Amino acid sequence: MFRFLLNRLLGAAVVLALVAVFVFALTRMASGDPVALLLGDQATAQDIAQAREQYGLDKPLPTQFALWVGELLKGNLGQSLFLQQPVSQAIAERLEPTLTLALMAVLIAALIGVPCGMVAAIWRGSPADQVLSTIAMLGASIPSFWFGLILIQVFAVQLGWFPASGYGDPDSTFGQRVQHLLLPAIVLGVLNSALIIRFTRASLLDILGEDYVRTARAKGLPERVVMIKHVLRNALVPIITVLGLTLALMIGGTVVTETVFNLPGVGNLVVRGVLRRDYPVIQGTLLMIAAVYVFINLAIDLLYTLVDPRIRLEKK
């Protein structure tokens, strides 16, 4: 276990180092000057030069990269050019809505996708299988912004059951904030359940064709015992994988949904950072998302041993 963790942590460090280089290069390759955007049209050339010197943007790119990495190693993601606050603070303020939204969406996707995928696999070829497979295909093809606007129109504007946008007042309770997240969570959960339905169905069909399942049935074991003890248990490993990857992708991929529902999340922060060419915000946020993705993958590998004791991490 210790050697596995050490190897994975070293691998994660290499991945994050490559991401840092990639993100830094991309931000500098993008057109537009953040200082010119910050100071506006009335700024003189002298003002722009002073500001570039203040933020270290007048230095050669290798020097800027070395300074940025040096601050990263100290745990400092930098200072936002436009927000006038540390990037880590800006991310922390927006992490709660994004993280809560992602967890709610994954929960909804699992509650819909896993049972529906099981039904489709157990009764393969039946009308229920065909209906669920069709729904999964439609769900995967529906644009999230269109589905979000439909839910807003029906449940927020016409019925008034949920807030149409925002994350509530700063003094609101956690329950009130969760209420603001229900509609966007339904959007992400329903759309991502389509993938989980198809993945669960395929995983169960593979296991249902294994020899040990046929042997268990030949021994006369009840179908309920065969499904729970032999089929579902072995199907959990790939299902956990897809659920974990879905969670990781949601944390960094809720940009469209956060924009539609005007949520002050991490995705919204990235979009505003890109539009303003706010280099520290773009670099720090993308690096944080990459780190979350890497460590969720590590957590998935650790969960494997709990779900299926036959898996030994040391052999990986």
GIWOZI-V56492 format. One record per backbone hydrogen bond with DSSP energy under -1.0 kcal/mol. NH is the residue of the N-H (numbers start at 0). CO is the residue of the C=O. E is the energy in kcal/mol with one decimal. If there is no record, write none. Layout:
<<NH,CO,E> <NH,CO,E>>
//
This chain:
<<4,0,-2.8> <5,1,-2.6> <6,2,-2.6> <7,3,-2.7> <8,4,-2.6> <9,5,-2.4> <10,6,-2.5> <11,7,-2.5> <12,8,-2.1> <13,9,-2.0> <14,10,-2.4> <15,11,-2.7> <16,12,-2.0> <17,13,-2.3> <18,14,-2.6> <19,15,-2.4> <20,16,-2.0> <21,17,-2.6> <22,18,-3.2> <23,19,-2.4> <24,20,-2.4> <25,21,-2.4> <26,22,-2.4> <27,23,-1.8> <28,24,-1.6> <29,25,-1.2> <36,32,-2.0> <37,33,-2.2> <38,34,-2.5> <39,35,-1.7> <42,39,-1.2> <47,43,-2.3> <48,44,-2.3> <49,45,-2.5> <50,46,-2.4> <51,47,-2.6> <52,48,-2.0> <53,49,-2.3> <54,50,-2.3> <56,51,-2.2> <63,59,-2.4> <64,60,-2.9> <65,61,-2.4> <66,62,-2.5> <67,63,-2.4> <68,64,-2.8> <69,65,-2.3> <70,66,-2.0> <71,67,-2.3> <72,68,-2.4> <74,71,-2.1> <75,70,-2.9> <79,84,-2.4> <86,77,-2.7> <89,85,-2.1> <90,86,-2.7> <91,87,-2.4> <92,88,-2.3> <94,90,-1.0> <97,93,-1.1> <98,94,-3.3> <99,95,-2.8> <100,96,-2.4> <101,97,-2.5> <102,98,-2.4> <103,99,-2.5> <104,100,-2.5> <105,101,-2.5> <106,102,-2.2> <107,103,-2.4> <108,104,-2.7> <109,105,-2.6> <110,106,-2.6> <111,107,-1.9> <112,108,-3.3> <113,109,-1.8> <115,111,-1.6> <116,112,-2.5> <117,113,-2.2> <118,114,-2.6> <119,115,-2.4> <120,116,-1.8> <121,117,-2.9> <122,118,-2.3> <123,120,-1.1> <125,122,-2.0> <129,125,-2.2> <130,126,-2.7> <131,127,-2.6> <132,128,-2.5> <133,129,-2.1> <134,130,-2.6> <135,131,-2.6> <136,132,-2.0> <137,133,-2.5> <138,134,-3.0> <139,135,-1.9> <146,142,-2.2> <147,143,-2.5> <148,144,-2.2> <149,145,-2.1> <150,146,-2.2> <151,147,-2.3> <152,148,-2.4> <153,149,-2.3> <154,150,-2.5> <155,151,-1.3> <156,151,-2.6> <157,152,-1.9> <158,153,-2.1> <160,154,-2.0> <161,154,-1.5> <165,260,-2.4> <171,168,-1.7> <176,172,-1.9> <177,173,-2.5> <178,174,-1.8> <179,175,-1.2> <184,180,-2.5> <185,181,-2.5> <186,182,-2.2> <187,183,-2.4> <188,184,-3.0> <189,185,-2.8> <190,186,-2.0> <191,187,-2.3> <192,188,-1.6> <195,191,-1.5> <196,192,-2.8> <197,193,-1.9> <198,194,-2.5> <199,195,-3.0> <200,196,-2.4> <201,197,-2.3> <202,198,-2.5> <203,199,-2.6> <204,200,-2.3> <205,201,-1.9> <206,202,-1.8> <207,203,-2.9> <209,206,-1.9> <213,209,-1.6> <214,210,-2.7> <215,211,-2.0> <216,212,-2.1> <217,213,-2.5> <218,214,-1.8> <219,216,-1.4> <220,215,-1.7> <225,221,-2.2> <226,222,-2.6> <227,223,-2.4> <228,224,-2.7> <229,225,-1.5> <230,225,-1.7> <231,226,-3.7> <234,230,-1.8> <235,231,-1.1> <238,234,-1.5> <239,235,-3.3> <240,236,-1.9> <241,237,-2.2> <242,238,-2.3> <243,239,-2.7> <244,240,-2.5> <245,241,-2.0> <246,242,-2.2> <247,243,-2.3> <248,244,-2.6> <249,245,-2.2> <250,246,-1.8> <251,247,-1.0> <252,248,-1.2> <257,253,-2.9> <258,254,-2.1> <259,255,-2.6> <260,256,-2.3> <262,257,-2.6> <264,262,-2.0> <268,264,-1.8> <269,265,-2.4> <270,266,-2.3> <271,267,-2.3> <272,268,-2.2> <273,269,-2.6> <274,270,-2.5> <275,271,-1.9> <277,272,-2.8> <278,276,-1.7> <281,277,-2.4> <282,278,-2.9> <283,279,-2.6> <284,280,-2.5> <285,281,-2.3> <286,282,-2.0> <287,283,-2.1> <288,284,-2.5> <289,285,-2.3> <290,286,-2.2> <291,287,-2.4> <292,288,-2.4> <293,289,-2.4> <294,290,-2.5> <295,291,-2.1> <296,292,-1.7> <297,293,-1.6> <298,294,-2.1> <299,295,-2.2> <300,296,-1.9> <301,297,-1.8> <302,298,-2.0> <303,299,-1.3> <306,302,-2.3> <307,303,-3.3> <310,307,-2.1> <314,311,-1.3> <315,312,-1.7>>
//
